């Protein structure tokens, strides 16, 4: 599994556009209307395809859960809250910053 699934999938989708551009640059006969149509579709669809494709490979920050549905954030802390204040009041020392 890739540690950067969004980058990996975006690179693959961008490579399709690059192939079309390189083919036309090196003289492969691609009709003008088809080339322009492919470029227009790629300009709109490529980011959507990359986002949708990568979506299943990342953890959402709003409500992170494991594959079995178990929350990945402790019950006392939600994704939008800072746990530092709660830990300080409970006597827990802050985590070291690396």
KOLSE-838857 format. One record per atom (N, C-alpha, C): residue in three letters; z, y negated, x. Coordinates in steps of 0.1 Angstrom, whole numbers, padded with zeros to 4 digits, always signed. Layout:
KOLSE-838857
ALAZYX/...
This chain:
KOLSE-838857
UNK+0000+0012+0008/UNK+0000+0000+0000/UNK+0000-0012+0009/UNK-0008-0022+0005/UNK-0009-0034+0013/UNK+0003-0043+0010/UNK+0007-0051+0021/UNK+0018-0060+0019/UNK+0012-0073+0013/UNK-0001-0075+0013/UNK-0007-0087+0008/UNK-0018-0083-0002/UNK-0015-0077-0014/UNK-0025-0072-0023/UNK-0034-0083-0029/UNK-0029-0095-0030/UNK-0037-0106-0036/UNK-0048-0110-0026/UNK-0044-0111-0013/UNK-0054-0115-0003/UNK-0064-0104-0001/UNK-0060-0092-0001/UNK-0069-0081+0001/UNK-0080-0080-0010/UNK-0076-0082-0023/UNK-0085-0081-0034/UNK-0094-0094-0035/UNK-0088-0105-0031/UNK-0096-0117-0031/UNK-0107-0116-0021/UNK-0104-0111-0009/UNK-0113-0109+0002/UNK-0125-0100-0003/UNK-0122-0089-0010/UNK-0132-0080-0014/UNK-0141-0087-0024/UNK-0136-0094-0034/UNK-0144-0101-0043/UNK-0152-0112-0037/UNK-0147-0119-0027/UNK-0154-0130-0020/UNK-0165-0124-0012/UNK-0163-0111-0007/UNK-0174-0105+0001/UNK-0186-0102-0007/UNK-0185-0100-0020/UNK-0197-0098-0028/UNK-0205-0111-0028/UNK-0199-0122-0030/UNK-0206-0135-0029/UNK-0212-0138-0016/UNK-0205-0134-0005/UNK-0210-0135+0008/UNK-0223-0127+0010/UNK-0223-0115+0005/UNK-0234-0106+0006/UNK-0247-0112+0000/UNK-0245-0118-0012/UNK-0256-0124-0019/UNK-0261-0136-0011/UNK-0252-0144-0006/UNK-0256-0156+0002/UNK-0264-0151+0015/UNK-0259-0141+0022/UNK-0265-0136+0034/UNK-0279-0130+0031/UNK-0280-0123+0021/UNK-0293-0117+0017/UNK-0303-0128+0016/UNK-0300-0138+0008/UNK-0310-0149+0006/UNK-0312-0157+0019/UNK-0302-0158+0027/UNK-0303-0166+0039/UNK-0313-0159+0049/UNK-0312-0146+0050/UNK-0320-0138+0059/UNK-0334-0134+0053/UNK-0338-0140+0042/UNK-0351-0138+0037/UNK-0353-0127+0028/UNK-0343-0120+0023/UNK-0345-0110+0013/UNK-0349-0116+0000/UNK-0359-0112-0006/UNK-0365-0118-0018/UNK-0356-0116-0030/UNK-0348-0126-0033/UNK-0340-0126-0045/UNK-0346-0138-0054/UNK-0351-0135-0066/UNK-0356-0146-0074/UNK-0345-0157-0076/UNK-0350-0169-0075/UNK-0342-0181-0076/UNK-0332-0181-0088/UNK-0338-0177-0100/UNK-0329-0177-0112/UNK-0318-0167-0111/UNK-0321-0155-0105/UNK-0311-0145-0104/UNK-0301-0149-0094/UNK-0305-0155-0082/UNK-0295-0159-0072/UNK-0286-0170-0078/UNK-0292-0180-0085/UNK-0283-0190-0090/UNK-0274-0185-0101/UNK-0279-0175-0109/UNK-0270-0169-0119/UNK-0259-0162-0113/UNK-0261-0154-0103/UNK-0251-0147-0096/UNK-0241-0156-0090/UNK-0245-0167-0083/UNK-0236-0176-0077/UNK-0227-0183-0088/UNK-0234-0187-0099/UNK-0226-0193-0110/UNK-0215-0184-0116/UNK-0219-0171-0118/UNK-0210-0162-0123/UNK-0198-0159-0113/UNK-0202-0158-0100/UNK-0192-0156-0090/UNK-0182-0167-0089/UNK-0187-0179-0091/UNK-0179-0191-0090/UNK-0168-0191-0101/UNK-0171-0186-0113/UNK-0162-0186-0124/UNK-0154-0172-0124/UNK-0161-0162-0123/UNK-0155-0148-0125/UNK-0148-0143-0113/UNK-0152-0146-0101/UNK-0145-0141-0089/UNK-0130-0144-0089/UNK-0126-0156-0091/UNK-0111-0158-0091/UNK-0104-0151-0102/UNK-0110-0150-0114/UNK-0104-0142-0125/UNK-0103-0127-0122/UNK-0114-0122-0116/UNK-0114-0108-0113/UNK-0103-0105-0102/UNK-0103-0113-0092/UNK-0093-0111-0081/UNK-0079-0112-0087/UNK-0076-0122-0095/UNK-0063-0123-0101/UNK-0059-0111-0110/UNK-0068-0107-0118/UNK-0065-0096-0127/UNK-0063-0083-0119/UNK-0072-0081-0109/UNK-0071-0069-0101/UNK-0058-0068-0093/UNK-0054-0080-0088/UNK-0042-0080-0080/UNK-0029-0080-0088/UNK-0030-0084-0100/UNK-0018-0086-0109/UNK-0010-0074-0110/UNK-0016-0062-0110/UNK-0008-0050-0111/UNK-0001-0045-0098/UNK-0004-0053-0088/UNK+0002-0048-0075/UNK+0012-0058-0069/UNK+0017-0067-0077/UNK+0027-0076-0073/UNK+0039-0076-0083/UNK+0050-0081-0079/UNK+0062-0082-0087/UNK+0063-0096-0093/UNK+0064-0097-0106/UNK+0065-0110-0112/UNK+0079-0116-0109/UNK+0079-0129-0107/UNK+0092-0136-0104/UNK+0100-0139-0116/UNK+0094-0140-0128/UNK+0101-0144-0139/UNK+0111-0133-0144/UNK+0106-0121-0144/UNK+0115-0110-0149/UNK+0111-0097-0140/UNK+0115-0097-0128/UNK+0112-0086-0119/UNK+0118-0073-0123/UNK+0110-0062-0125/UNK+0115-0049-0129/UNK+0108-0038-0120/UNK+0115-0027-0118/UNK+0110-0016-0111/UNK+0100-0009-0121/UNK+0093+0001-0116/UNK+0083+0008-0125/UNK+0090+0015-0137/UNK+0103+0019-0135/UNK+0110+0026-0146/UNK+0116+0016-0156/UNK+0114+0002-0153/UNK+0120-0008-0162/UNK+0133-0013-0158/UNK+0139-0008-0147/UNK+0152-0013-0142/UNK+0150-0027-0136/UNK+0159-0036-0141/UNK+0158-0050-0135/UNK+0161-0050-0120/UNK+0153-0058-0113/UNK+0154-0059-0098/UNK+0164-0070-0094/UNK+0169-0078-0104/UNK+0178-0088-0101/UNK+0191-0084-0108/UNK+0203-0086-0101/UNK+0216-0083-0107/UNK+0217-0090-0120/UNK+0225-0083-0129/UNK+0226-0089-0143/UNK+0233-0102-0143/UNK+0241-0106-0133/UNK+0248-0119-0133/UNK+0239-0130-0128/UNK+0227-0126-0123/UNK+0218-0136-0117/UNK+0204-0134-0124/UNK+0198-0145-0128/UNK+0185-0145-0133/UNK+0175-0150-0122/UNK+0163-0148-0124/UNK+0153-0152-0114/UNK+0153-0167-0112/UNK+0156-0175-0122/UNK+0156-0189-0121/UNK+0169-0196-0115/UNK+0179-0188-0114/UNK+0192-0193-0110/UNK+0194-0191-0095/UNK+0203-0200-0089/UNK+0207-0198-0075/UNK+0220-0191-0075/UNK+0220-0179-0069/UNK+0233-0171-0068/UNK+0243-0176-0058/UNK+0239-0186-0050/UNK+0248-0190-0040/UNK+0261-0196-0046/UNK+0260-0204-0056/UNK+0272-0210-0062/UNK+0281-0199-0068/UNK+0275-0189-0074/UNK+0283-0178-0080/UNK+0290-0170-0069/UNK+0283-0167-0058/UNK+0289-0160-0047/UNK+0300-0168-0041/UNK+0299-0181-0039/UNK+0309-0189-0033/UNK+0322-0189-0041/UNK+0320-0189-0055/UNK+0332-0189-0063/UNK+0339-0175-0063/UNK+0331-0165-0060/UNK+0337-0151-0060/UNK+0342-0148-0046/UNK+0341-0157-0036/UNK+0346-0154-0023/UNK+0337-0146-0014/UNK+0324-0145-0018/UNK+0314-0138-0010/UNK+0308-0148+0000/UNK+0308-0145+0013/UNK+0302-0154+0023/UNK+0287-0154+0021/UNK+0281-0166+0024/UNK+0267-0167+0022/UNK+0260-0158+0032/UNK+0248-0154+0028/UNK+0240-0145+0036/UNK+0234-0153+0048/UNK+0233-0146+0060/UNK+0228-0153+0071/UNK+0213-0157+0069/UNK+0209-0168+0074/UNK+0195-0173+0073/UNK+0189-0169+0086/UNK+0177-0162+0085/UNK+0170-0158+0097/UNK+0158-0167+0100/
